Amino acid sequence: MITDDTSPTSPTTARRALLRGGMAGAVTLGGAALGTAPSSAATGAPGAGPRTTPRPGTAEAALRELAAGNRRWRTFRERHPDETPAVRRSLTTGQQPFALVLGCIDSRVPPELVFDQGLGDLMTVRSAGEVLDEAVLGSVAYGVLELDIPLVVVLGHQSCGAVKATVQADLTGTSLPRHIQYLADQITPYIDRTKEGDARVDSTIDATIRAVRSRLAAEPDLAAKISAGELAVVGARYELTTQLVHRIA
């Protein structure tokens, strides 16, 4: 647990400074979309410069930025921001990502692309089916507690292979290879057996997103940040067919 001692000479402040350089309350947001995107989505030369708006400092602002980036992505107007030589040089001394995305390993859903963000903008943690283990939990905690990231997005996606494999194994009673079986064991409790076929897979994807989001939000260190209004943990889903990211309530 990070203490409240943030004086310039405190151990906490010194440790944060070292980690930033070396590894260089509840928020209610309505609507079905990820967030309310700004109206501006003008195209620009890829990597032409840093972002044209201030770096988001709150969960609401971060959601708006991600929504705007996803709009650019799905309308083929990507900017590929924050890739210039100047930005690359600036990132050698530290990082200030404005959101952390816990997503699936699926090669079709890279967060930096689907949200049209650049270097230093997002911290990404990826595991098949967004499955949590100690390494994943520690990585999320690092971003929130040490880098003061105000937003965590649990990003599932349409046609998730890990969920499909889990549902199929559950139907047939077969076992998967050992390490893959670990993933299936984590997803199995969220299988929606009220549905059949593709609908079962689809519903289980949503249930898994909700479960992972709820578990993260219940982690004591993260829950304290949520209660203080300093963090939001939201669930979202990427649709392969439309490239849209939308919230999962």
N, C-alpha and C positions, 0 to 999 in steps of 0.2 A: 504494500500500500504506500503510495507517495504521500509524504507529510505535507502540511501547509506551510512549512518553513521555506520561503522563497527569497530570503535576503541574499544580497550579492555574494556573501561569503559562506552561505549555508552549504552543507554537503549535498543537499538536493539540487541546488542551483548549479553547483560545480559538476555534479554527475550528469545533469541534463546537458550542460554545455559540452562536456566530453562526448556524450553519446551522439548529440546532434552533429558535431563536426566529424567524429571518427567514423560513423556509419553513414557519412555523407553520400439543465433540467429537462425534463421531458419536453419534446417539441411536437406539437400537433400540426400536421401538414395535410390538408385535405386534397381530394381530387384523385382520379384514377391514374393520371400520369405521374411520372417520377417527381416532378415539381413544376411550378409555373415558370416556364422559360421566358427569358427576355425576348422582345420582339425582334431584336437585331440578330440576324444570322447571315450576314454578308459573307461572301466567299473571299478568300485571300490566298496569296501565294503560300504553298506549303512551307512551314517553318520560317516564314518571313520575319517573325519577331516574337517577342513575348506577348502574353495575353493583353488585350486592349482594355480590360476591366480589372479593377483591383482584385487581388487574390482573396477568395472567400474566407471570412473569419468566423462564420456561424454555420450551423447546420442548414438553416433556411437558404442562406446564400450559396452554400455548396450544392444543395439540391437544384437550385436554379441554374447553376453553372453546368452541372451534369446533364440536366434536361436540355439546355441549349446545345451542348456538345452532341448529345444523341440526336437532336433534330438535324444538326449539320450532317452527321454520319448517315442517317437514313434518307437524306435528300441529296446525297453525294456532293456536299459543299464543305468538305472537311478543310480545316485550317492547319492542322498539324502544328499547334502552337508550341512555343518554348523549346525550340530545337536549334536556335542560332548558336554560333560560336560564343557570343557573350553570355548566353544563358548557361551553356555547358561549363564555361569557366567559373561562373558564379556558384555553380553547384558543387565545385570541388571543395568548398569550405563549409558546406552544410546543406540542409534540406528543410523545406516547410510544406509538405504535402497538405492539401486542404481536405482530402477525403481518403478513407481506406475502403477498398472494395475486396470483400471476401467472395471469390467466385469459383467456378468450376474450372478444371484443367482443360476443358474442351477447346480445341484449337480454333474454333469458329467464334469464340466469345472472348477476345482479349479486351480487358476493360479500357486500356488507353485508346484503343481504336473505336470501340462502340460509344465511348463518351467523348471522343475527339479531344484528348488531352495530351500533354507533352511531358518532357522530362521534369521531374521534381513535382509534378502536379498531384499524382495519385500514389498511394502506397497500395500495392496489390498483394493479396495472399490467395493462393489457389490450391484447392484439393478437389478430388473427384466428388461430385455431388455436394460440394461445400461441407464435407464431413469435418467435424471438429476432433482434434486430438490435442495433446499438450503443446506440441510445436505450433499448431495453428492458433490456439488460444494465447500462447505467449507472444506470437507475432502480432496479433490484434492488440493485445495489451500494450506492447511496446509502442505502437503507433499512437494509441490514445493517451497513455500515461506519460510517455517521454517526449513525444512530439506535439502533444496537445491537439491532435486531430479532432475536429468537432463532429464528424459524421462518419458512421460505419454503414456501408451498404452490403447486405447479403444478397448476392446476385446469382439467382438460378437461371435456367434457360429451357426453352422448348426442346423436346427430344433429347433429354439428358441420358447419355448412355449408362451412367452409373445407376440411375433410377430404373431404366429399362431392364438392365441385367438383374437388379434386385427383385423386381416384380416377376420376371420370368423364372428366376430360381425359386421364388416363393410358390409360384404356381406348380412347378414341376417337382419340387422337393429335392432338387439337386444342389450340390455344393459347388462353390466357385473356388478357383485357386486361392491359396491361403491368405495372401495379402489382400486380394480382391474381396474375399469373404469378409474380411474385417470391415470394408466399406459397406457391404450389404448388411452386415449386422447392425450398423449404425442407422441405416436408412429403413430397414424393415419395420420398425415400430410405427412408421408414418404411412405405410401402405394403406390406401383407401380401398378397402374390400367391398364397399358399397357400389363400386363401378366395375365395368368390364373392359377388356381390350385396351385400346389407346387412351380411353377416358380414365382408366385406372392409373396409367402411367402419368398422364397429365395432371390429375388431381394429387398424386403423390409428390410430384415435383413441387407444387404449391405448398403442400403440407410440410415438406422438408424445409423449404425456405422459412416458413413460419416458425418451425421448431428451432432451427438454428438461430434465427433472430431472437426468439424468446430466451434461449439459453445464454446467448451473449449478453442480453440486457439484464439477466439475472446474476451475472458474475459480479461479486461484491465491488470490486474496484470500478467496473464500468457502471454499475447501478448507482454508485455514489456520484459519478460525473453526470449521469442522467438526472438524478434528483437535484443537482445543483444547476441544471439548465445549461451545462457545458458540453453535452453530447446527445446525439440522437442515433439510434440504431434502427434502420429500416430494412424491410424486405422488398426486393424487386425482382423482376423477371424479364429476360430478353427473349423476344420472339424471332426465331431464325427467319420466318417467312416475311416479316415486315421490318425487321431491324429495330423495332420499337422496344424501349425499356419502359416498363410501367410498374407502379407500386403494387405490392401484395399486402393487403390489409392483415 
